[in-house]
């Protein structure tokens, strides 16, 4: 049985835009007060985005997602999540043959004991990670594009939120891919992947294939199958990604 509680929330949004700079900040606070004090909680949320055009072909990007949640009962019910990233993109205006993205991400993920993760479990893994990645795509001709990605994550990982058992964890990720325009409005994507865990001295290999359908000029939808057990998201600490997936991509 859970007691009743009252929630009060306040939020604010600020935006700024020019020809070269676009930025926005969203903030929210919530205060929850229960009849028997068992569900008292204070939650603070922040989201910020920024884009700066430094030249005709270059753009700097920044993003922050932060959530701090405090319980009046016990520290293990607290939940903290901070993801901050900064990146640079190269997209030439005179031709679209080469596109490049470099990004650094800091992630502090300390889920609360009552938080349910994507696997439907509570007391899931926690991490304090630094991630760098570089991703490039080159158009060979009108029907073939090739790309490569390298990512590296280092930091501390805890297998369960219930214990303070953080251990060092470092992984390298490498991807080679090809995107083939088969017929009008249809593309075929194939990827080869390798993930090496340094401390565990373990190397995993994966393969992915998908078919994409273009819808208009700014969106495409893909259905595919991941034959490996890991994803290209280095913040994902699970090895349960094998299977069918649906991916929607927007372009602007």
C-alpha positions in Angstrom: 0.0 0.0 0.0 1.3 3.4 -1.0 0.2 6.6 0.8 -1.3 9.5 -1.0 0.9 12.5 -1.8 0.6 16.0 -3.2 2.9 17.2 -6.0 3.8 20.7 -6.8 5.9 21.5 -9.9 7.4 24.6 -11.5 9.0 24.8 -15.0 10.6 27.4 -17.2 12.0 27.5 -20.7 14.4 30.0 -22.3 15.4 30.1 -26.0 17.9 32.1 -28.0 18.4 32.1 -31.8 20.4 33.9 -34.4 21.9 33.0 -37.8 24.9 31.4 -36.1 23.8 30.5 -32.6 20.8 28.5 -31.4 20.3 27.7 -27.7 17.6 26.6 -25.3 17.3 25.8 -21.6 14.5 23.9 -19.9 14.2 23.6 -16.1 11.8 22.0 -13.8 11.4 21.4 -10.0 9.0 19.0 -8.3 8.1 18.7 -4.6 6.2 15.7 -3.4 4.7 15.6 0.1 3.0 12.4 1.3 0.6 11.9 4.3 3.0 9.6 6.2 6.3 11.2 4.8 7.1 7.8 3.1 7.0 9.3 -0.4 8.5 12.8 0.2 10.8 13.7 -2.6 12.4 16.7 -4.3 13.3 16.4 -8.0 15.3 18.9 -10.1 15.5 18.6 -13.9 17.6 20.5 -16.5 17.9 20.2 -20.2 20.0 22.4 -22.4 21.0 22.4 -26.1 23.3 24.7 -28.0 24.5 24.9 -31.6 27.1 27.3 -32.9 27.9 27.7 -36.6 31.7 28.4 -36.7 32.0 28.5 -40.5 30.3 27.4 -43.7 31.2 23.7 -43.1 31.6 23.4 -39.3 29.2 23.5 -36.4 29.8 23.0 -32.6 27.1 21.1 -30.6 26.4 20.9 -26.9 23.8 19.1 -24.9 23.0 18.5 -21.2 20.4 16.3 -19.6 20.4 16.3 -15.8 18.1 14.9 -13.1 18.6 14.9 -9.4 16.0 13.2 -7.2 16.2 13.2 -3.4 14.2 11.0 -1.1 13.6 11.9 2.6 13.8 8.2 3.6 17.2 6.8 2.5 20.0 7.5 0.2 19.4 4.4 -1.9 16.1 5.8 -3.1 18.0 8.8 -4.5 18.4 8.9 -8.3 21.0 10.9 -10.2 21.4 11.2 -14.0 23.7 13.6 -15.8 24.7 13.3 -19.4 26.7 16.2 -20.9 28.2 16.2 -24.4 30.1 18.5 -26.7 30.8 17.8 -30.4 31.9 19.1 -33.7 30.3 18.3 -37.1 31.8 18.8 -40.6 29.2 19.1 -43.3 30.5 20.9 -46.4 28.0 23.1 -48.3 29.6 22.8 -51.7 29.3 19.0 -51.7 27.9 16.3 -49.5 30.5 13.6 -50.0 32.1 13.6 -46.6 30.4 14.1 -43.3 32.2 13.8 -39.9 31.1 13.9 -36.3 33.4 14.0 -33.2 31.8 13.9 -29.7 32.8 13.7 -26.1 30.2 12.6 -23.5 30.3 12.5 -19.7 27.7 10.2 -18.1 26.9 9.9 -14.4 24.0 7.4 -14.1 23.0 6.4 -10.5 19.5 5.0 -10.8 17.2 5.0 -7.8 16.4 1.7 -6.1 12.7 1.9 -7.3 13.6 2.9 -10.9 12.8 0.2 -13.5 15.3 -0.1 -16.3 14.8 -1.2 -19.9 15.0 -4.9 -18.9 12.2 -4.5 -16.4 14.5 -4.8 -13.4 15.2 -2.6 -10.4 18.6 -2.0 -8.8 20.2 -1.9 -12.2 23.8 -1.1 -13.1 25.3 2.4 -12.4 28.2 4.1 -14.1 30.5 7.1 -14.2 31.9 7.2 -17.8 33.8 9.3 -20.2 33.1 8.5 -23.8 34.8 9.8 -27.0 33.6 8.9 -30.5 34.4 9.7 -34.1 32.0 8.9 -37.0 32.6 9.6 -40.7 30.6 8.8 -43.8 31.8 9.2 -47.4 29.6 9.0 -50.6 31.5 6.9 -53.1 28.9 7.5 -55.8 25.2 8.0 -56.1 24.3 4.5 -54.9 27.1 3.6 -52.4 28.2 5.3 -49.1 30.8 3.9 -46.8 31.4 4.8 -43.2 33.4 4.0 -40.1 33.1 4.7 -36.4 35.4 4.4 -33.4 34.4 4.8 -29.8 36.1 4.5 -26.5 34.6 4.4 -23.0 36.5 4.6 -19.7 35.3 5.0 -16.2 33.7 3.2 -13.3 30.8 0.7 -13.5 28.7 -0.9 -10.7 26.8 -4.1 -11.5 24.0 -3.2 -9.1 22.7 -0.1 -7.4 22.4 -2.0 -4.2 26.1 -2.0 -3.5 29.0 0.4 -3.9 31.1 -2.0 -6.0 32.4 0.4 -8.7 35.2 -1.1 -10.8 37.2 0.3 -13.7 35.7 -0.4 -17.1 37.2 0.4 -20.5 35.9 -0.7 -23.9 36.8 0.0 -27.5 34.2 0.0 -30.3 34.9 -0.2 -34.0 32.4 -0.2 -36.9 32.6 -0.5 -40.6 29.4 0.0 -42.7 28.1 0.3 -46.2 24.8 1.9 -47.3 23.6 0.8 -50.7 20.8 2.4 -52.7 19.1 -0.7 -54.1 16.1 0.8 -55.9 14.3 4.2 -55.7 13.5 5.1 -52.1 15.0 1.9 -50.7 18.4 1.5 -49.1 20.3 -1.5 -47.7 22.6 -1.1 -44.7 25.2 -3.6 -43.6 27.6 -3.2 -40.6 30.5 -5.1 -39.1 31.2 -4.5 -35.5 33.8 -5.3 -32.9 33.7 -4.5 -29.1 36.8 -5.1 -26.9 36.5 -5.0 -23.1 40.0 -4.1 -21.8 39.7 -5.2 -18.2 37.8 -8.4 -19.0 40.1 -9.2 -21.9 37.1 -10.1 -24.0 36.3 -9.3 -27.6 32.9 -9.6 -29.2 32.1 -9.5 -32.9 28.8 -8.5 -34.4 27.0 -8.0 -37.7 23.9 -6.0 -38.6 21.7 -5.7 -41.6 18.7 -3.5 -42.3 16.5 -2.2 -45.1 15.4 1.4 -45.1 12.4 3.1 -46.9 12.6 6.8 -47.6 9.5 8.8 -46.7 9.6 12.2 -48.3 12.8 14.2 -48.2 13.4 14.3 -44.4 12.7 10.8 -43.0 13.4 7.2 -43.5 12.3 4.1 -41.6 14.3 0.9 -41.3 13.7 -2.7 -40.2 16.7 -4.8 -39.5 18.4 -7.6 -37.4 21.3 -7.3 -35.1 23.2 -10.6 -35.1 25.5 -9.4 -32.3 24.6 -9.1 -28.6 25.8 -5.5 -28.2 24.8 -2.1 -29.6 26.8 0.9 -30.9 25.8 2.9 -27.8 28.7 2.7 -25.3 26.5 3.8 -22.4 24.6 0.6 -22.8 26.1 -1.8 -20.2 23.9 -4.8 -21.2 24.6 -7.5 -23.8 21.0 -8.1 -24.8 20.7 -6.3 -28.2 20.5 -9.3 -30.5 17.3 -9.4 -32.5 15.0 -7.4 -34.7 14.9 -3.6 -34.4 13.0 -0.7 -35.9 14.8 2.6 -36.6 13.4 5.9 -37.6 15.8 8.6 -38.9 15.0 12.3 -39.4 17.1 14.5 -41.6 17.1 18.3 -41.8 
